[in-house]
Amino acid sequence: MKGERLREFEEFSLLAIRALGEQAYGVAVQQYIERHAARPISMGAVYAALDRLERKRFVRSALGAATPERGGKRKRLYDLTPAGAAALREARRVRDAMWRAAAEPGRGRS
């Protein structure tokens, strides 16, 4: 189904959430992707992707504790669901298969 496939930026976001663990919130996700993808990322793009991933049930979110550093504001923390982990594994399987096929001239042609 089209809605369940991962877009590239959604995949990046899931990977960031996985890597960040309990520290996965919007700004940290943005900084992680910017650092590893070596390109500027807008917060709007991050929050749009996180919203899509939550609707797809690939992530869940909850408000963390209030912190003095944020003036008492709570962070929305994101966590990978089993469906999100499965989607990441499938994305990797497909990419790996395509890379292997591309490495062998003539293989995978119609």
N, C-alpha and C positions, 0 to 999 in steps of 0.2 A: 504494500500500500504506500502511496506517495508520501503521505503525512508522517510515516514512521521512518523514512529514510533520513539519514544524517546529512545535513549540508556541511560544507567544509568548516565554516565558522562554528557550527554547533559541535563538530568533532573536536575542534581546538578547545572550545569551552568545556566539554566533558573531560578532556585530557587535563586541563588546568584544574578542574574541580578534583579530579582523582589525585593529582600531584599535590595539591594544597591541603588536602584532608580537612581537618577541622577548621582551618583558616580560610576556607573557600567562601568569599563574599565578593560582591561586584568589583570593587577596586582591585582587590588582589587578583581576581580572574583577568581583568584588563591588563594589569602589569605583567602577569605571567605570559599572556599571549603576546603582548608587545615585545617582551624580552626574547621569547623563543621564535616568534615568527618574523622578528626584525622588521616590523612595520607598525605605523601608528594605528591605534584602535580607539574608536570613540566609545564613551560610556553608554551612549544610546544603543550602539550595536551590541554591546555586551548584555545589557538588560533585555533587549529584544530577543536575543538568542536564549537567555536564561528563561524568559517567559515561555518561548516555544518549547524548550526542553521540559519545562514543568508541565505544560499541557500534554506533551507526548508521554509523560510519566517516566522520563529518563532521569530526572532529578526531583528532589523534594527540597523544600526550604522551610526554615523556621527562624524566628527572631532570636538572636543571642541575648546575652545579658547586657544591660546598660553599662557603659564605660565612661569614666571621667574624661578620658582623652577626646571623646566625641560629644562632650557636653550632655551626657546622659542619654544620648541617642543609642538605639540598639541596631546592630548589624543584622541584615538578612543573610543567614548562612545557608549554603547549598551543599547537598550531599547526593552522591550518585546512587541510583536505585539499582536493583538487580537487572531491570530492563535496560537501563543506561549502560551498565557494564557489558551486557550482552551486545548492545548496539555497537559499542566500541570494539569489541572482539570481532564482530562481523565486518566492520569497516576496515579493520587491520587485515583480516583474512582476504578481503577483496583486493585491497591495495597490494598486498604481498603477492597474490596470484598474478595480478596485472604486471607488477614489476618483474616477476620471474618470466612471464611470457614476453615482455618487451626486451628482455636481455637475450632472448634466443631469436635471432633473425628468422623471419618467415613463420614462426610459431604464432598461432592465434589469429592468423589471417583468414578471411572468408574466401 
